[in-house]
C-alpha cells in the first residue's frame, strides 16, 4: 500500500516541507505525510556537491525511489549528474517564483540552485539511456558562467520518458533543455506550473520526440533581447503529437521566437495554442520574423502575434519576409490577433508561404493602425486563405 507521502509526490511532485521535519502538507492536497520518506540533502555533510553525491546514491538504492529534497536556501552545484529512472529532485515546496524578484519577505524565490557546469554532455543533468519518471520541481536555477545547460538527453541515448518538470525558473543559462545541434529527446513528458527564463545566453529549448504535454497545465514567461543573429527562443525539431500551451515569448531586437522543422515522414500534431509571440512593444520590436516553419506539421491557434519585421535587413542567415514564414511542411494558422510595430509598414505580410502548405483563417489586425486586412503572400508551395486576409 502506498503511503500518503508517496501518493502526494506521485501526483504533485512536491509538497510544503515543515522545517521541523514533523509533517508535510501537499500543495493541493490535505493529506499529511512524514518527512522521513524524503532524502533531505542537508542531512549529509560536506559541500553541496558532496551532499548531492550521497543523496543520489541513497535515492538510486531505494525501492521504491525516494525523492531528494532541497532546503529553502541557496545551493551551488558544479558536477554533471547522470539521470536514472525515478530520480526526483524537489525544492521545499512548489509555487511561482522569479529570480529577478527580491525583497518579498522570503517568499520569492523559495529555493535557489546555482549551476556552474557546461552544456551538452557536460550539462548538470545528462541522460545516457532511456529513463522513466524523472522529476524536478519547485526550484529557481541560476548560472553565472553563461555556458551552463540544465538537462541534456540526446536522441542517441534514447528518450526521457514520462519526465515531469514542475514550476522551474532559469536565470543566465546557455540552454535549458537540449541544444540546437542535439535536441532534447522526449516522450510523454509533462512541463507544468509557472516558469520563467531570463538573462538568457542562447536558445533555451531545443526539443524533439512525441506525445508530450508542455505547459498545458502551466505557463512560461521567456524573453531575449539583443543582436544575436536571429537565434530562436524555442526550436521544435521533429516534435509531433505534442500540445504546447500558454507561452509568453518576447523576441526583442535580433532574436526570433519559434522554429518548427521536421522531415516529410513527421507525423504532425504539434499544436501550439493560447500563446503570446511578440517583440517587446510597438517601439521595441523584433527586427525580423517571429515564427519560421521549415518542415513537419504545426498548428498555431489563438495566437497573439505582435511587433515583428521592423528591420529584417539586419539578418544575413536568411531573408525574413513576414511575421510567420512557411518554407516547408504543413501549417494551420487560425484565430490570430496581430499588432504592427511602429516601424513595420502595413504592406509587410503577416504570413509568407514559399514552400509546403499553409491554411490561414481568422487573422485579425489590431491596434488601430490598419487601413485594410492583414496581408498574406505566396511565392511557392500552397496557400489556402480565408476572407479575413488580403492574399497575393
N, C-alpha and C positions, 0 to 999 in steps of 0.2 A: 504494500500500500504506500502511495506517495505521501510524504509529509506535507503539511500546509505550506512550508517554506519552498519545497520543490515545485509545488503547484503554482505558487506565485511567480517563481522565476521562470517556469516554463512558459507561462502566458504573458508575463510583463517584462521579464528580463532584468528587473531591478526593483528595489524597494527602499523605503526610507530607513536608514540604519540608525538606531539609537546608540549613542556613544558608549553607554554602559554595557552594551552587548546583551541586554536583557530581553529586548523584544524588537521586532521589526513590523512595520505596517506597510502593506503593499500600496503602490502608487494609486491603483484604482480598485483595491480590494480591502475589505475589512479584516481579512484573515491575518491573525498574528502568527509569528514564526520566531524561531530562536536563531541567534547569530552563529551558534556553533556549526550550522550547516555550511557557512561560508568559510573560505580560507582568507583570513584577514592579512593583508600584506604587512601591516605594521606589527604583526605577531612575530615577525622574524627580525633579526638584527643585521647590521651592515648597511651598505649603500642601497639606494633604491634598486639598482640593477641586481645586487646580490639578493635582496629580498624577493625580487620577482623571479629570479632563477629558482629559489627554494619553493616559492608558491607554485610555479609552473610544474615542478617535479611532483609536488603533492597533488595538484589537480589531475595530472596525467595518470597518476597511480590510483586515483579514486574511482570507485564504481558504485553507484552512478556518479558522473562527473560533478565535482563541487565547483562552485564559482569562486573566483578570486575577486575580493572586494577591496578597493582602494579607500583611502580616508579623505575627509574633507580638508585637504591641504594641497600644497604644491609638490609635485613629484617630478623627477628627472630620470629619463631612461635613454641609454645610448646604444644598447646592444640589439642586433637583429634577432628576432624570435621566429621559430618555425611553428606554424599553426598545427593543431591536431583536432580531430573530431571531438566536439563537446567543450572546447575551450571557451570560457566565459570570463571576461574582464569587465567589472562593473564599478561605476562610481558609487558614492554613498547613497544617492537617490537619483531619480530622473526628473528633470524639469528644465524648462527653457533657460538657456544661458548663452551669453555673448562675451567673447574675450575682450571686446572693446569697452565694455561697461564695467565701471568700478564704483566704489562709494555707495553701495546699496545695503549697508548693514550686514555684510557677509552672505547675502542671498545670491549674488552673481559674481563670478562663477562659483559653483559649489565645489568642484573638483578639477584641478588643472594638472596636466601632464605635459612637460616639455620633452620633446623628442629631438635628439640631435643624432640622426642616423644618416643614411644615404637614400638612394632611390633604386628601383628595380630590385635585384637580388640583395641589395643592402638596405631595403626598407625595414621599418620596425617589425611589421608582421609580414611573413612570407609563406605562401602555400607551396609546398614541394610535391604534393599529391592531392588527389581529390579528398576534400574534408567535408564533414557534415556538422551542421548545428553549431557553428562558431557564433559567439555573441560578444559585442562590445556595446556598452550603454552608459549614458549619463556622465560623459567626460568632456571637458574642454581641452583640446590638444593645441600645443604651441610649438613652433620651431624657430630657432634663432639663427640657424645656419643656412637657410634658403635652399637647401638641397634635399631635405627630408621628404620621404614618401611614407604615408601611413600604412598601407596594406597593398601587397602585390601578390596576385595569384595568376600567373600566365597560363595560357591555353596549353602550353607544352607540359604543364604539371597537372592537367585535369581541370577540375572545376571546384569553385567554392559553392557548396550545395547547402541550401536551406540556412544560409547565414542570416543573422539578424543584427542590424546596426541601428541603434536607437538613441536619438537625442544627443548628437555629437556636434562639436564646433571645432573649427580649424583656423589657426592664425599663422600665416607666414610659411605655408607649405609649398614645396615644389609640386608634388602631386598628392592626392588623397587615395584614390583607387585606380590602379593601373597607370600606364604611361601611353602616350600617343603611339609609340612603336610597339608596345606589348600590352594590350588592353587587359583589364581585369576580367577573368573568365568566371561567369556566374550563372547559377541555375537555381530557381526558386528562392532567390534572395529577397529579403524584405528590408527596406530602409524606411524608418518611421520616426515620429517625433519631430521637433523643431531643430533644424540645422542652420549653422552659419559658417560661411567661408569668406575670410577677409585677409587683406595683405598678401594676396596670392602671388606666387612666383612663376607659375606656369599653369597649364591645363590641369584642373583638379580631378576630373573624372574622365577616364577612357574605359569604356565598358563593352563587353561582348557576351553573348550567351542567349538564354531564352527563359521564358516562364517566370519573370520577376515582377515584383510589386514595389515600385520605387516612389517613396513619399506619397503613396496613395492614402495612408493614414499618417500624414505628416506634412512638412513643408520645408523649403530651403531658401535662404536668402544668401546670394552669392554674387559678388561683383568683382570687376577687374578694370583698372584704369591704366592707360599708358600706351606708348608706342611699342607694341610687342609683335609687330609684323603680321598681324591678322590671325594670331593663335585663337583657339576656341576655348570657351569656358567648359563645354562638355562635348565629348566625341562618342557617338554611338556607332560602334564598328561591328556590324553583323549582330545586332541586338534585335531579337524578334520575339513575338508573342509576349510583350512586356508592356505594362502600364506605367506611365510616368506622370505624376501629378504635382501641382502646387509648387512649381519652381518660380522664384523671382530672380531672374538673371539680368544683371546690369553689365552690358558690354560697352564700356566708355572708350572713346578715342580709338586706339588701334586694335582693339580686340573684337572678335566675333563671338556669337553666343553658342550656336549648336551646329555640329557637323553630323550628318547621317550618311553612312556608307555601308555597303554590303554587296555580295555577289548576286548574280542572276538567280542562283539557287536559294537565296534567302527567303524565308517563309513569311515575311511581312508581320504585321501586327504590332509594330512599335507605335503605341498610342500615347501621344503627348497631349495633355489637356489641362485646362484651367491654369495656365501659366502666364506670367508677365515676362516678355522678352523685349528688352529695350536698351537704348542709351540712357544716360542719367536723366536728361530732360531735354527740352527743345533747344536749349543753348549750350548743352554739354553732351553732344550726341555721340553715337558710334559713327566712325568715318566710312564704313563700308556695309556689307551685308550682315544681317543678323543670323540667318539660317541658311545653310547650304546642304542640299540633298544630292549626293553623288551616286547613291545606289540603295538597294533594299526597299522596304516598304514602310511608310510612316504616315500617320495622320496627325495633324495639328488642329485641335478643336478648342473652341472657347479661349482663344489666344488674344492677349493684349500685346500688340506688336508696334513698337514706337521708336521714333527718334534715331533712325539709321540713315546710311547713304549720304552723309553730309560732305564727305570729301574722299571719294573712292580712289582718286588718283594717288593717295598715299601708299597704296599697296602695289607690290611687284610680283607676288606669288601667283595672282590670278587677277582677272578683270572683273570687279564686282559691278553688277548691273541692276540689282533690286534688293529689297529687304529680304525676300526669300528667293533663292536661286535653286531651280531644279535642273540638275545636269544629267540625271540618270535615275533609275528606279521608279517607284510609284509613290506619289504624294497626294494625300487627301487634305485639302486646306479649307476649313469651314468654320463659320461663326467667329470671324476675326474682326476685332476693333483695331484701327490703326491711326496713329497720330504722326504728323510730319515734323521733322526737325526744322528749325528756323532757316537753316542753310540748305534744305533739301527742296528743290522745285517739285511742284505737283506732277510734272511730267515724268519724274523718276518712277519706274514701275514698283509696285509692291511685290509682284511675283513676276519672275522671268524664267521661261522654260526653254532650255537649249538641248535637252535630251530627256528620255524617259517619258513619263505620263503624269500629268497633274490635273486634278479636279479642283476647281476653285469656286466656292459658293459663299454667299452671305459675308462679303468683305465690305466693311463699313468704315468710311473715313470720318474721323472725329477731330475735335479741337477747334472747329470754327474757321479753318483756313483752306477748305476745299471748295472750289467752284464747280467741280464736277465729280464724277465717280472715280475711285481709285483705279489705276491703270495696271493691266497685266499684259505681258507680251510673250510671243513665241518666236524663236529663231530656229528651233529644231524640236524633235520629239512631238508630243501631243499635249495640247492644252484644251481642257473642257471647262469653260467658264459659265457662270450664270449671269443673270441680268443686273446684278449689283455692281458689276465692274465694266470698265471700258477695255475691250480686248483689241490687241493689234498684232 
